[in-house]
Amino acid sequence: QLQAFGGGLVQSGGSLRLSCAPSGTIFNINVMGWYRQAPGKQRELVATVTIGGSTNYADSVKGRFTISRDNAKNALYLQMNNLKPEDTAVYYCKHQTIYGRPYWGQGTQVTVSS
């Protein structure tokens, strides 16, 4: 029910903006977040944002990535600046309701060349 887009191929130091929106209606969303999975690695948290706007970032992206949301549209965004080759991964968005039910997006590939 979530569609993520905005990935692509970018050179090191470049920027991308990811977006995620539901294709249907999801009620009672609390936390939204971005996760990523690089080849051969486990999926890891990138950043989260609560309905109140509190944010949390992985240490590896602090100061470079900015997460934001539009509560009216249940949309989620990730502005990624100063991208590095180690940021290469499939990026997934996740919405979680106040009851703890997760909704995952299908993933969008981000590739950063050196």
N, C-alpha and C positions, 0 to 999 in steps of 0.2 A: 503493500500500500504506500510505500515511500519511494520517491524517485529522486535519485541523486544525479547531478550532472555538473559539468564545468571542468572536469579533468582534462588532461592532455599532456603534450610533450613541451617542456620548457627548459631553457638553459639554466645552469647554476646561477643564482642571484636573481632570477626572474620571479614573477608573481602569477598566481592563479586565484580565482575565486570560485569556491564550490557552493552549490545551492542544493537544497533538499526540500521537497514539498510532498504532501500526501496526495494521492490520486483520489482518495475518498475522504470521508469525515472521520476524524479520530477525536474522541472526547476526553476531557480530563487529562490532558498532557501535562506532565510536571517537568521532568528533566529531558533536555535534548542534548545529543552529543555526537561528536565525530570520532571514529575509530579508524585504524588503518592496519593493513596486514601486508607485510613484505614477503616475497618468496622465501619459503623455508622457515618463516617465523610465525609466532602466534599473533593473533589480533591484539592490538594495544590501544589504550585510550589516548586520544589526541587532546580533546578539549570537551568540556560540558558547560551547559548554561541552564540555570533553573528558571522557572517561570517568573521569579522575582528579579532575574538578571544577574545573579551571582555566577561567576565563571571560575573554571578550574582548568589548568593547562598542564600537559606533560612538560617536564623540565626541558626536554629537547626542543620544544617549539616556543617556549616563553620568549616574548619580545619580538617574535617573527610572525606568529599566527594570531588572528583575532576571530573569535566566535561571536555570532550575534543571531538573534531570532526575531521573527515577526509573529507575535502571538495571535494577531487577527487572522493571519493566513496559515498558522501552524507551520511556518517556513523556518528553515535553518540555513545559516550561511557560515562559510569559513574563508576568511581572507588570508591567503598565504603569501608572505613576502620573503625575500632573501632565501629562496628555496635552495636546498642542498641535495646532492645525489642521494644521501641517506633518507631523504623524505620520499623517495620512490616507493610506492605501495598502491594497493587498492584501498580507497577511502570509502568508508561506510557511514551512513548517518543512522541514528537511532533516536526514536521517540519513546519515552517511557511514561505510562500513565501514573496517576496518583495511587493506583492499585498495584503497581509494579509490573504491569504487562508491557513487554517491549515490542516495538515495531522496528524492523530493520529495512533499510534501503538495499538496492541491488548492488551497490558499489560502483565507483568510478575510478578509472586508472589515472594515476599521476606519475609521470616519469620525468625525472630531472637529470639532464645530461651534464657531464662535467666539462 
